[in-house]
């Protein structure tokens, strides 16, 4: 997996049928399309994909998508905490329309 041998690692993991390693490699590389395709075809590995994907989406300010990804990762608690923090920050900054939107999503 190191020294740029990613294609070889993918091929080896695929040949071995090691889906968990393929998922981990895709997530590690931020290859979200590949990781999401693997999660769709192997639902038992979905939480390995959706939780780091949700975190990445949140960092990218894609909060609504992050909320959905947290739910798919079976972590609705993280989705709720994120929306509560966003609503509180928006209120503190007097962005009441944004606060209302986030509170609406929480409802």
N, C-alpha and C positions, 0 to 999 in steps of 0.2 A: 504494500500500500504506500510505501515511501519511494522517494527518488523518481517521481514521475511515472511510476509503473501502474497507473490507475487503470488503463485499458486492460493490461494483463491481469490485474487483480479482479476486475469485473468478469473477464472471461473465465478465470479460475473459479470464482465463486458461483458463476452461472453453471459451469460444468459440474461442480460439486453439488449443485442444488441448494446452496447455502443462502437462502433468501434473507435471513436475518443479517448476514454479512453484506449482502448487496444493498439492503436498506440502509445499514449503518454507513456504508461507503458513500451512497448517494446523499445522505443527510450531512455527513462530514464535509462533502464537497459543495454543499449548497445546490445540488442538482435537484431542485424541487419538483420539476416535471417528472423526472424519472422516479423519484421517491414516492410521489403521489400515485403514479401508475402502479408501482409495486404494492403500495398500500391498498389500492383498489382491487388488485388481483390476489392479494394475500391479506385479507382483513385481520388476521391474527397479529400482524405486524403494524397495524394502523397507528397504535399509540406511539410506536417508535418514530413515526414520521410526523404525526400531527402536532405533538407537543413542541418539538423544536421548530417546526414550521410556524406554529402560532407565535412563538417567541420572536422569530425572525420577522413575521408580519407586523407585530407590535413595534419592533424597532424601526421598521420602515414606515411607521405612522399609518398602517392599513388596519385600523382597529376593528372595523366591522368584520373584515375577513378573518382577523385574529380571533375574534369572538367565536366565529363558526368553527375554526380549527381547534380551539380549546374544547369546544363541545364534542367534536369528533374524536378528540383524544381522551374523552371521558373525564375531562377536567372542567366542568362548568364552574367550579369554585374560582378558578383562575380567570375565567371570562367575567364573572361577577366582580371580582376584585379589580380587574382592569377598568371596567366601566364605572365602578364607584370612584376610583382614583381620577379618571377622566372627568367625571361630573364634578367632583370636588375641586379639581384644578380649574375647570372652566368657571365655576362659581367664584373662586378666589380671584380670578382674573376678570371678573365681570363680563364674561362671555356667556350670557344667560341663554341665548338660543342654543349654543352648543351643549350647555348643561342640561337643558330641557330635552335635547335629542338623546343624550346618553342616559338620562333618567327614563325616557320613554323606552329605550332598548332594554333597560333593567326590568321594566314592568312586565 
